Amino acid sequence: MPELLSGLYNRAILCPPLLTETYPQFKDISTIREWLTEYRYAIVLIFKNDGTKSWKLKKKDLAHINFKIKKGMQLKGTEVASSREIGLLMRKWRSQLKKQGAKAFGLLNGHCDNCGKKCPNRNNPPCKKGGMPSLEAIGIDCYELMESLGIEYQYPAIDYVTTVTAFLVS
């Protein structure tokens, strides 16, 4: 089977191989496994959306919108919006846990969207804004993970998009 690479491989600073300039613990599988032992809990968050659910944390901001079912490529916008909102939520959790003396780390689905559309450090790694890499970027196969948990998904996404993220806590 040919190796599958993300479209951001060697282009985004939180995707391989540039990821190690920000997070050296992700240089190979053995260092990733060792790093994971620093955390006591892994909370895996799996969301399915057919486009009818808002990802917005403040739902009142979108109360006037009647969400419609989306199909195929239309779901890409749903996936991007979900990633952005989940990233905001994880940064909030990480900040709250840090204040309590705990260590936390978020792993997103897809690429980091911490700084919006354009990463200010894209040509000058490492990330200086606390960006989060994806599960896939550190070598976790999300499809295999969902199968091992008995969770149905569609690939390619036709009727709904499934996103997988994780939050690690010491």
Buried (B, 14 or more C-beta within 10 A) or exposed (E): EEEEEBEBBEEBBBBBEBBBBBBEBBBEEEBBEEBBEEBEEEEBBBBBBBBEBBBBEEEEEEEEEEEEEBEEEEBEEBBBBBBBBBBBBBBEBBEEBEEEEBEBBBBBBBBBBBBEEEBEBEEEBBBEEEBBBBBBBBEBEBEEBBEEEEBEBEEEBEEBBBBBBBBBBE
